Amino acid sequence: MAMYAIPLVFLGLLRFLFVKEENDAGGQGKEERVSIKDIFHVITSNKYVWFMGVACMVPQLVTSLSAATYYFTWVVGDISQYSAIQVVGMATLIIIVLFPTLMKKFSAMQLIGASAFIAVVGYIICFFAGANIVLLAIGGFLSGMVALPTSYMKSPIIMQISDYNEYYGKPRMEATMAAVANFLNKIGSAFGSFLLGIMLSLGGYDGSLQVQPESAISMIRILFSVIPAIFMVIVIICAFAFRPLDKFTKEK
């Protein structure tokens, strides 16, 4: 509990102290009424909502794959080594201190796209790492970076899309977009678990066996590295498709 609680409290305080909160004084006193029609309109006509939602969903999907447990059990041969990799992954939290500075030069979606590219490199290293703990630690560190911006940057992206809605005379719809992102996260979690079961079955995995067939070992390696890398490419595509809105935000 302390491993998570202490660093996260510290990071929360950093956000409170260094992330500037901007209030639109001109909008005070106005009550925005939103209809069901407005909700459906924004989720069907504003593609940027879905780019944001999918980009933030993918890390949750990859996490729910839970392929690491199988990998360290059957490929590394020692599940206790997984805890060492998780400790290394905690080091990625230090990078979050750099976010306020990076956001002065890059948009939130650009940071997400860059972290997804780094994650692809990390998963490639994991694919070739085999049972090498050092390479697995490096790959785990790099691939773990994508979880930070997709969690930390969600609110700024929602505000950016809301400004876009408002510019064109539509309701801001912050709550609706947050709901879409949360809904996609739930879908991603469920699909990740579903995908894990399906692909392990296709690979011939049988938990009752003392030794798994080569097809099951190969499938575990794919689930641990190749499949997450493919999903990270989807995040990169979403970040690239988001560029027109980033350009619009800079111009306005």
N, C-alpha and C positions, 0 to 999 in steps of 0.2 A: 504493500500500500504506500509506504514512504517513497519507494522508487518512482511512483507516478505522482503522488500527491504533492510532494515538495517541489519538483521541477515545474509542474503545471501551475501551482500557486505562484511561483516566481515568474513564470511566463505571463500569467494573467495580470500580474502587477506591472510588468513591462508594457503590456498593451494599454493598460489604464493610464500609465504615466507618459507614454511617448506617442501614442496614436491619437492624432488630433480629431476631435469631434466637431463637425461643422453643422450648424443649425441654420435652416432657411427662415430668417426672420420674417420675410415677406409672406410666408405661408402660414403664419400663426393665426389662430382664430378661425381657420377654415376647416370645415368637416367634410372629408371626402366620402361620398356615398358610392358604394360599389355594388353593382348588381351581378346576378348570376351570368347575365349576358356579357358583362365586362370581363368576368373571370375567364369564360370560355373564349372570348375574343383574344385576350392577351396570350393564352397558352396555344392558340391555333395560328395566330398571325405573327407572333414575335419569335423568330427562330433562335434568337440569342438566349432565351430562357432554357431551351433544350440543350444548346451547346454547353451552357454553364452546368445544367443538371447532370448531363452525361459525364462531363469531365470530373465532376465531384463524386459521381457515383462509382466510377471505375475502381479507385483504391479500396472502397468498401467491398466491392465485388471480389477483388483479388484477395483481400483479407479473409473473406468467407470461404474461399477455396480451401484454406487450411491444409495446403499441400505440404507445408514444411514439416508437419508432424510425421507424415508418411515418408518424406525424403530422409529425415534424420534417423528414422527407424530402419528403413530398408536399404538406403543408399550409403549413408554415413555409417550406420550400424550402431549408433549410440545416441539415443534420444536426449540424454543429459547434455550433450554438446549444443543442443538447440538453445538452452538458457544462456550460454555464452554469446551466441549470435544476437539474442534479444537484448542483452546488455549493450552490445555495440550499437544496435539500432537506436537505443535511447540517446546516443550521442548526437543523433540528427536534430534533437530538440534545441541544441545550441544554435543551430543555423537560424532559428526563428528570430533571434536577436537582430539579424541583419535585414529582416523584412522591411521595417520602416525606411531604412536607407535605400534599399532596392526599389521600393515603390515610388521613389522620387524620379527614377529613371525608366522603370518598366511598369506596365499595367499588371493587374492581378492575373489575368489570363495568360499573359506572356510568361510570368513566373511559373504558372502551372504547366505550360507547355515545355518550358526549359527543364523543369524538374522531372517531367515525364520522359524527356529525352535522356536525362541522366539515369533514370530508372531502367530504361531499355538497355543501356550500357551495363548496368548492374546485373540485370537478368541474363545477359549474354555471358558475363563472367560466371554467374551461378551455373549456367548450363554446362560449361566446360570445367567447373571446379571439382566435380566428383565428390570425394570425401575430404578434400583439402580444406581445413577449417579456416585458414588464413584467407584463401580466395572467397570462401563462402561469407566470411565476415565483411570483406571489401564489397562483394556483390550485394550483401544485405544492407550495408550502410548506404550505398548508392541508390538501390531500389526503394529504400525506405523514405527517401527525401520527398517523394511525391505526396505522401500523406499530409505533410505540413501545409503547403499552400492550398490544397483542396479543402482543408478544414479551416484554416486561418483566414483565407481570402474570400470565402463564400459571401460574407456580408458586404464587402466592398463591391463585389461583382453585382450583387443584387441591387445595390444603390446605383450603380452605373446603368443598369438596364432600366431602373425606375426613372432615372433622369431622361433616358431616351424616350420612354413612354410619355412622360410629362411634356417634353419638348414638342411632341406631335399632338398635344391636347388630349391625351388619354390619362386615365387614372394611373397612379404610380404602381400600385399592386405589389408592394413589397411582400406582404403576407402571402399572397398567392404564389409568388415565385419561390419563396422559402418553402412553402408547402410542396411545390413541384419537386424541389431538390430533395426534400426529406422523403417524399414518396418514391423517387427514383433510388434513393439509398436503400430503402426497404426492398425494392425490387431487385437491386443489385445483390444484396445479402442473400436473398432467397435463391436467385439464379446461380450465384457462386456455389452454394451448397448443392444445388441440383446438378450443376455441371461437374462437380467433383465426383458425385456418385455415378453419373452416367459414364464418364470417361474411365474411371477405375474399373467399372464393369466391362467396358469395351476392351480394356487392357488385360482382362482376365485376373484381376486382383481377387484374392480370397484370404480374408483375415485369419482363417483357421489354419492356414498353411504355415509351416516353419520356414520354408523357403519359397519366395514368390517366383513365378515364371519370368523370364526375361522380358516378355511383352508388358507385364505389370510394372517392372522396374523402369522400362523405357517410358511408359505412360506417366509414372510418378515424376520422372525428370522433366517431362514436357509440361505437366501441371505446375511444377515448381518454377519453371523458367520461361518456356516458350509461350504458353498461354498468357501469363501476365504481361510479357513483352508485347504481344499482339494487342492486348487491351490498352497498353500505354501508347501505342501508335494511334489508337482511337482518340485518346486524350490530346495528343499532338495535333491531330486533324481538327478537333473541336477548337483548340486554341488558335489554330491558323484561320479557321472559318470565323472566329470572333474578331479578327483584325479590323474589319470595317467599322465595328462599333468602337474599338479603341481609337481609331482615326477620327471618328465622329466626336468622341469625347474630348480629344485634344483640340479639335477645331472650335468646339463650342465652349 
